[in-house]
Each structure stands twice: as structure tokens, then as C-alpha cells.
């Protein structure tokens, strides 16, 4: 009986200690959480080409207060650019003027050394410092580039840029790197970040940016570590990139490509397909049928994107595909598009209907074609809406939660574990109750036996004494 009680107490202690451990680990992690939205304005009078070009830039931004005056600045997020850049209002000529005036900030510190850059949006910048406010009271002095001049053919805004690229390009200083600044200042615990869109609704441009730790530590009710799998960040041209390597790419059951890399571009609004992919779908009879009738193709030119990269991967001419609003997209059934990684035994899958969106009276295909040779895929907003990725600098890995729990949804495995624990406790309780009952029965039986025996002895003595008295008389 004592052993059963000891086992029960030990079980409760184990459950309690496990909960306390998770709680302490969760609270020990430092991270930042930002809300992001998209800077996008579409006019109903826009042509399909103009609409496509506007949506091409996925300008999602967060807002941070800067300087002694705490000016709120929109910072646009880039996976394929490196530096933390702040656009100055003190620029000459017809340059885009920023919201930040360094001369009005009493906490601004400058190196006073103008650096020039050839292969990025910023052509002249000064390595600087100022206070960044992540809430109204706490401030941190961070390094950044104050942009004084931009290249003429770049897509620039009045705010700033936060880059998350692995390595700097064009001789940029590693000091002006946002996430390592945060780690050095002990604002965050880990060099980990992730983007979370609020939904897969194509018109929903809002979400969260988490910097500093993993989502399952931030929200254990929604994310579970057991559902987190990892992919190695791909090596391309001897450099580690935020990119996937896929063994196979399928359309339906047909393998259309093998051994292909795909860059991740949260800053882009579409997916760019390869030459092999478009060679395949453009020859499908179902595609030819619709694009000879109520569906159309046209071209537009991007000449001011990705100037930070020597390869200049994205500026060029593109072909877009769209259909009239009354076309039933489900009938253009070209099959599921699957990107297969055999090492992790996981496939990223897009059904045909997901790859279309309706805007301004047309239905647009979200995969666009590079007009010239293109051997890579580029995953933009549609990919990030469907899959929640986590980026880990130290381990050079990209994480993915294969299952995300909805609000109020219970995890089946957790329920099974809880049910098992409850079952064990009930069984132990029943064993204890039965043991106690057996103990009481045995104890009472022994008392009853002793009492009966004592009564029998008393009866024997009484009869003997009575017989002796009769003899005397």
C-alpha cells in the first residue's frame, strides 16, 4: 500500500515539474513582436499590366520610433537585402525624401564618412547610430546606414529598410545588420525570425514579424515543437542563401524538373516560375483552350528591383497570365504543383485554384514567367501566406511547422497523453480503493473471528460451572 501511494505522489510531481520547466524556459526567451501590413493602393482604372506591376512589390512594413523626437518610421522588410537603412530627409534634387531628419535628433551619432555603393539601391550612405524605441520607454542605440542618395532606377520609399540576408554585398558593413544588433544589445535571445500572415486570404496583407526565438516558445497553444521540421539553407554559387533545394518538382503526377533551387522573397508579391515549368504548362491542351478564348497574356518590365545583387536576378521583362472575371478557374485544371524535398520527406503543395486571385475585374495567375532563361524559382507572398517559415541564422536552417493549431483547437496527441495520464490515475485510484476495501474486510474478518472464538470460550466455561453446582447439590 505504501508503494502505491509513493508512485501516485511521484506521478503528480513529474507532471508539475514538467509544466514549471516549460514555463521558465518560455519566460527566459527575449523576443520582439511587430505587426506588419502592406503599402498597396490599387485603382479600378488600372490596366492588367499596371495592376501586376503594383502587386509585384510586396511592400510589407513595420513601424519603429526613431531618435530623440521619436519619429515613427515605416521599415520595409527584405529577405534578400542585408543592411538596416534609414532614408534621410536631407537629400538633394529629386531624390525620394525620407521622414527622418537626423539634424533634429539630439541622439543621432554619425561616422561622417560617406560610403559609395554600386550594386544596391543606396548609392551613398553614412554609417550612423540613433535610439530605436521598441516601446514608449525602452530605447536601444542601434547601427544603421543613413541613406543620402539612391541609384536612379531603384524602387525606394520615404521610410527605411530592414534586411535579413545571410551575408552583406557591395562591401556593406556588418555593423548595420538589424538582427545581430538586437542580439548584441541583449534585446533578443536568438538569431531567429519568422513571418506570420493572419490568413491565406489573398487580400489579407496583415501579419506578425517575430524576432528573437521560435514561435512554439512564444505561443505554445498554436505552435508545437514536435511539428517543426528543418531544411538546410541552400548553397548557391558557394554562398548560403535563404533558398530551398528540391529534388523534384511535379505538376500532377508528372515530374517536370529535378534538382532545382528556389529563392525566398517575402518582398515580392508573386511566384516566378522556371523556363521548364512554363514550357510544360503552355503546351497543355487545357491551357491552350482557355488562352485562345477568354484568357490573356501580356508583358511588363521590372527594371528597378534587386539592384543589390551582382547577378541582377529579377530586373527584366515578364509575361503575365490573366482571365476574364466570369471564367471558371477550376476548369483550367493543370494539377497540383508540388515541390519535393526527399531528405525531409516533405512536399510543398499548391492546388490549381490557390494559384489564382481576383483583382480589378480579372483573375490573375500568381506564377509569372521570366521572358528570358531562368533556372530558379522565386517564392514570394503566396508561399509565405500558405507556409509559416522560421529562419535560423546560427544553424543556417529554414524551419517549417507542418501543423498549426487554430484558436481553441486541441492537439490530438496532447489529448491522448492527457487521457493516458487520467486513465493511469483512475486505475491507481481504483487499485488504492480496492486495496483499502480488502484491508478493511480482512481486518474486520479477523476481529469477527476473534470475537466469535471468545464467545465460544465463554459459553464453554458457563456450562462447566453449571454442571459442577448440580453435582454438589
C-alpha positions in Angstrom: 0.0 0.0 0.0 2.8 2.4 0.8 4.4 1.7 -2.6 1.2 2.7 -4.4 1.0 6.0 -2.5 4.6 6.7 -3.4 4.0 6.0 -7.1 1.0 8.3 -7.2 2.8 11.2 -5.5 5.8 10.7 -7.9 3.4 10.9 -10.9 1.9 14.2 -9.8 5.3 15.6 -9.1 6.5 14.7 -12.6 3.6 16.4 -14.2 4.0 19.5 -12.1 7.8 19.8 -12.7 7.4 19.4 -16.4 4.9 22.3 -16.5 7.1 24.5 -14.4 10.1 23.8 -16.6 8.3 24.8 -19.8 7.1 28.0 -18.1 10.5 29.0 -17.0 12.1 28.3 -20.4 9.3 30.3 -22.2 9.8 33.3 -19.9 13.6 33.3 -20.3 13.5 33.9 -24.0 13.6 37.5 -25.2 12.0 38.4 -28.4 10.3 41.2 -30.3 6.8 41.1 -31.9 5.9 43.5 -34.7 2.6 43.9 -36.6 3.1 44.4 -40.3 0.9 45.5 -43.2 1.3 46.3 -46.8 1.7 49.6 -48.6 -0.6 48.9 -51.6 -3.0 51.1 -53.4 -4.9 49.8 -56.5 -7.1 51.9 -58.7 -10.0 50.4 -60.6 -8.8 52.2 -63.7 -5.5 50.3 -63.7 -4.8 48.1 -66.7 -3.7 44.5 -66.0 -0.1 45.4 -66.6 -0.3 48.3 -64.1 -2.0 46.1 -61.6 0.6 43.3 -61.9 3.5 45.8 -61.6 1.9 47.3 -58.4 1.4 43.9 -56.8 4.9 42.7 -57.8 6.4 44.6 -54.9 5.2 43.1 -51.6 5.9 46.2 -49.5 5.2 44.8 -46.0 6.4 47.1 -43.3 6.7 47.5 -39.5 6.8 50.8 -37.7 9.5 51.8 -35.2 10.1 55.2 -33.5 13.5 56.7 -34.0 15.6 59.5 -32.5 15.0 61.9 -29.7 11.8 63.1 -31.3 10.5 59.5 -31.6 9.5 59.9 -35.2 7.6 56.9 -36.3 9.2 55.4 -39.4 7.9 52.6 -41.7 10.6 50.0 -42.2 10.1 47.6 -45.2 11.2 44.0 -44.9 13.6 42.3 -47.2 14.9 38.7 -47.1 17.4 39.3 -50.0 18.9 42.5 -48.8 21.3 42.9 -45.9 21.6 46.3 -44.2 19.4 48.3 -41.9 18.9 51.5 -43.9 17.1 54.8 -42.9 16.2 57.2 -45.7 17.2 60.8 -44.8 15.0 63.8 -45.4 18.2 65.7 -46.2 18.7 64.6 -49.8 19.3 66.7 -52.8 17.5 67.1 -56.1 14.5 64.9 -57.0 15.6 62.1 -54.7 12.9 60.5 -52.5 13.0 62.4 -49.2 12.8 60.4 -46.1 10.7 61.0 -42.9 13.8 61.0 -40.7 15.7 64.3 -40.2 19.0 63.5 -38.5 19.6 67.2 -37.7 16.6 67.2 -35.4 17.6 64.2 -33.3 19.8 65.0 -30.3 20.8 61.3 -30.0 22.0 60.9 -33.6 25.6 59.8 -34.0 27.4 59.8 -37.3 30.7 58.4 -38.6 30.8 61.3 -41.1 32.3 59.0 -43.7 30.3 58.8 -46.9 30.4 55.3 -48.4 29.5 54.7 -52.1 27.8 51.6 -53.4 27.4 50.4 -57.0 25.2 47.3 -56.8 22.4 48.2 -54.4 19.5 50.7 -54.1 21.6 53.0 -51.9 24.4 54.7 -53.8 25.7 56.9 -50.9 25.3 56.2 -47.2 26.8 57.1 -43.8 27.2 54.5 -41.1 25.3 56.0 -38.1 23.6 55.4 -34.8 20.4 56.6 -33.1 17.9 55.4 -30.5 15.3 52.9 -31.6 12.2 52.6 -29.4 10.5 49.2 -29.4 8.0 50.6 -26.9 7.4 54.0 -25.4 10.1 53.8 -22.7 12.8 51.3 -23.6 15.4 52.6 -26.1 18.4 51.0 -27.8 21.2 52.6 -29.7 21.5 50.7 -33.0 23.8 51.0 -36.0 22.3 51.7 -39.4 23.1 53.3 -42.8 21.7 56.8 -43.2 20.9 56.9 -46.9 21.9 60.2 -48.6 21.5 59.2 -52.2 19.9 56.4 -54.2 20.5 54.9 -57.6 18.2 56.4 -60.1 16.4 53.2 -61.2 15.5 51.8 -57.8 12.2 51.2 -56.0 12.6 53.3 -52.9 10.3 54.7 -50.2 10.4 57.5 -47.7 10.9 55.1 -44.8 13.6 52.6 -44.2 14.7 49.0 -44.9 15.4 46.0 -42.7 17.4 43.4 -44.4 17.7 39.7 -43.3 20.1 38.4 -45.9 22.8 36.0 -44.8 25.8 38.0 -46.0 26.4 41.6 -47.0 27.0 42.5 -50.6 28.6 45.6 -52.1 31.1 46.0 -49.2 28.4 46.9 -46.6 29.4 47.0 -43.0 28.2 44.1 -40.9 27.6 46.6 -38.0 24.5 47.8 -39.8 22.7 44.4 -39.5 19.4 44.6 -37.7 19.1 41.2 -36.0 22.7 40.9 -34.8 22.4 44.4 -33.4 19.4 43.2 -31.3 21.3 40.1 -30.1 24.4 42.2 -29.2 22.2 44.6 -27.2 20.5 41.6 -25.5 17.1 42.6 -26.7 16.6 39.1 -28.2 17.8 35.7 -27.2 18.4 34.0 -30.6 19.1 34.9 -34.2 15.8 33.5 -35.2 12.9 35.3 -37.0 9.6 34.4 -38.7 6.8 35.9 -40.7 3.2 35.0 -39.9 0.4 36.1 -42.2 -3.0 36.4 -40.5 -4.7 34.1 -43.0 -4.4 32.6 -46.5 -6.9 35.2 -47.8 -5.1 36.7 -50.8 -6.3 40.2 -49.9 -5.2 40.0 -46.3 -1.9 41.8 -46.2 -1.5 41.9 -42.4 0.5 39.7 -40.1 3.3 39.4 -37.5 7.1 39.5 -37.6 8.7 37.7 -34.6 12.4 38.3 -33.9 14.4 36.5 -31.2 13.1 33.0 -30.7 10.8 30.3 -32.1 7.0 30.6 -32.4 6.4 27.5 -30.4 8.1 29.2 -27.4 6.1 32.4 -28.0 2.7 30.7 -28.5 2.6 27.1 -27.4 -1.1 26.8 -27.9 -0.8 27.4 -31.6 2.7 26.0 -32.4 4.2 22.8 -31.3 7.8 21.9 -31.4 7.0 18.3 -32.5 5.5 19.7 -35.7 8.7 21.7 -36.6 10.9 20.3 -39.3 14.1 21.8 -40.8 15.6 22.3 -44.2 19.2 23.4 -44.9 19.5 26.8 -46.4 20.8 26.2 -49.9 24.3 26.8 -51.1 24.2 28.7 -54.4 27.4 29.9 -56.1 29.4 29.0 -52.9 27.1 31.3 -50.8 24.5 30.3 -48.3 21.1 31.8 -49.3 17.6 31.9 -47.9 16.6 29.3 -50.5 15.3 25.7 -50.8 16.9 22.9 -52.8 14.3 20.5 -54.2 14.9 17.0 -55.6 11.8 17.0 -57.7 9.1 19.4 -58.9 5.8 17.8 -60.1 2.7 19.0 -61.8 0.1 16.5 -61.1 1.9 13.1 -61.3 4.4 14.3 -63.9 7.9 15.2 -62.9 8.7 18.5 -64.7 12.0 19.3 -63.0 14.7 17.8 -60.9 17.5 19.3 -58.7 16.2 22.8 -58.6 16.8 25.8 -56.2 14.2 28.3 -55.1 14.9 31.7 -53.6 12.7 33.0 -50.9 11.4 36.6 -51.4 9.0 37.9 -48.8 9.4 41.3 -50.6 7.9 40.0 -53.8 4.1 39.6 -54.4 4.3 36.7 -56.8 6.0 33.4 -57.6 8.3 33.4 -60.6 8.4 30.1 -62.4 11.2 28.5 -64.4 11.5 28.1 -68.1 10.9 24.3 -67.8 7.6 24.9 -65.9 6.2 27.3 -68.5 7.4 25.2 -71.4 5.3 22.4 -69.8 2.0 24.2 -69.0 1.9 26.3 -72.2 1.8 23.1 -74.2 -1.1 21.6 -72.2 -4.3 21.4 -74.2 -6.5 22.7 -71.4 -4.2 25.8 -71.1 -4.3 26.4 -74.9 -8.1 26.1 -74.9 -8.7 28.9 -72.4 -5.9 31.2 -73.5 -7.3 31.2 -77.0 -10.6 32.4 -75.8 -11.3 34.4 -72.5 -7.8 34.3 -71.0 -4.9 36.6 -72.0 -1.2 37.2 -71.7 0.7 40.4 -71.7 4.2 41.7 -70.7 5.5 44.2 -68.3 9.1 45.3 -67.4 10.7 45.5 -64.0 14.0 47.4 -64.2 14.4 48.7 -60.6 14.3 45.6 -58.4 17.1 43.6 -56.8 19.9 46.0 -57.7 21.7 44.8 -54.5 22.8 41.6 -56.2 25.6 41.4 -58.7 23.7 38.8 -60.7 20.7 41.1 -61.0 18.4 38.2 -61.0 15.0 39.9 -61.2 15.1 43.1 -63.3 13.8 42.2 -66.8 10.7 41.6 -68.9 7.9 39.3 -67.6 4.9 37.6 -69.1 1.7 37.6 -67.0 -1.4 35.5 -67.4 -5.0 36.5 -66.5 -8.6 35.6 -67.4 -11.9 37.4 -67.5 -13.8 37.5 -64.3 -16.5 35.1 -65.4 -14.0 32.3 -66.3 -14.4 29.2 -64.0 -10.8 28.8 -62.9 -11.4 25.3 -61.6 -11.9 24.1 -65.2 -8.3 25.1 -66.0 -7.2 22.0 -64.1 -3.4 21.7 -64.7 -2.9 19.7 -61.5 -1.3 20.3 -58.1 2.2 21.9 -58.2 4.5 20.0 -55.7 8.0 20.9 -54.6 9.6 17.8 -53.1 12.4 17.5 -50.6 13.4 13.9 -50.1 15.7 14.5 -47.2 12.9 15.7 -45.0 10.3 13.6 -46.9 8.1 16.7 -47.2 6.3 18.3 -50.2 5.1 21.9 -50.6 1.9 21.6 -52.5 -0.2 24.3 -54.3 -3.5 23.3 -55.8 -4.6 24.9 -59.0 -7.2 27.2 -57.6 -4.9 28.6 -54.9 -2.6 30.0 -57.7 -5.3 32.4 -59.0 -6.5 35.6 -57.4 -9.2 38.1 -58.4 -8.5 41.8 -58.6 -9.8 44.8 -60.6 -12.2 42.7 -62.6 -9.8 40.0 -63.7 -8.5 36.7 -62.3 -4.7 36.7 -62.2 -2.3 33.7 -62.3 0.1 34.2 -59.4 3.0 32.5 -61.2 4.7 34.8 -63.7 7.1 34.0 -66.4 10.6 35.5 -66.9 10.9 36.2 -70.6 14.5 35.0 -70.8 16.3 32.0 -69.4 15.5 31.4 -65.8 16.8 28.3 -63.9 15.5 29.3 -60.5 12.1 29.6 -58.8 11.4 32.6 -56.7 8.8 32.3 -53.9 7.0 35.5 -52.9 3.9 36.3 -50.9 1.7 33.3 -51.9 4.3 31.0 -50.5 4.6 32.8 -47.2 0.8 33.0 -46.9 0.4 29.3 -47.2 3.5 28.2 -45.2 4.8 29.6 -41.9 8.6 29.5 -42.2 11.2 30.1 -39.4 14.7 31.4 -40.2 17.6 30.4 -38.0 20.9 32.2 -38.7 23.2 30.3 -36.4 22.2 26.9 -37.7 21.7 28.1 -41.3 18.3 26.4 -41.4 14.8 27.1 -42.5 12.1 25.7 -40.2 8.5 24.8 -41.1 5.6 24.0 -38.9 3.8 21.1 -40.6 0.7 21.7 -38.5 -0.6 24.9 -36.9 -3.4 24.7 -34.4 -6.4 27.1 -34.8 -7.7 29.1 -31.9 -9.4 26.8 -29.4 -8.2 23.6 -31.3 -6.9 20.9 -29.1 -3.8 18.9 -30.1 -4.8 15.2 -30.7 -1.6 13.9 -29.3 -1.8 16.1 -26.3 -5.3 14.9 -25.6 -4.1 11.3 -25.9 -1.3 11.9 -23.4 -3.7 13.7 -21.0 -6.2 10.9 -21.4 -3.5 8.3 -20.7 -2.4 10.2 -17.6 -6.0 10.4 -16.4 -6.5 6.7 -17.2 -3.4 5.8 -15.1 -4.5 8.0 -12.2 -8.0 6.4 -12.3 -6.5 2.9 -12.4 -4.2 3.7 -9.5 -7.1 5.3 -7.6 -9.2 2.1 -8.1 -6.3 -0.1 -7.0 -6.0 2.0 -3.9 -9.7 1.9 -3.2 -9.8 -1.9 -3.8 -6.7 -2.3 -1.6 -8.3 -0.3 1.2 -11.6 -2.3 0.9 -9.7 -5.6 1.1 -7.7 -4.3 4.0 -10.9 -3.3 5.9 -12.6 -6.6 5.0 -9.6 -8.7 6.2 -9.2 -6.6 9.4 -12.9 -6.9 10.2 -12.9 -10.6 9.4 -10.1 -11.1 11.9 -11.9 -9.1 14.6 -15.1 -11.1 13.9 -13.2 -14.4 14.2 -11.6 -13.4 17.5 -14.9 -12.3 18.9 -16.6 -15.4 17.9 -13.9 -17.6 19.5 -14.1 -15.5 22.7 -17.8 -16.1 22.9 -17.4 -19.8 22.4 -14.9 -20.0 25.2 -17.3 -18.1 27.5 -20.1 -20.5 26.6 -17.9 -23.5 27.5 -17.0 -22.1 30.9 -20.6 -21.4 31.7 -21.7 -24.9 31.0 -18.9 -26.4 33.1 -19.6 -24.3 36.1 -23.3 -25.0 35.9 -22.7 -28.8 35.9 -20.4 -28.6 38.9 -23.1 -26.9 41.0 -25.6 -29.6 40.2 -23.3 -32.3 41.5 -22.7 -30.6 44.9 -26.4 -30.4 45.5 
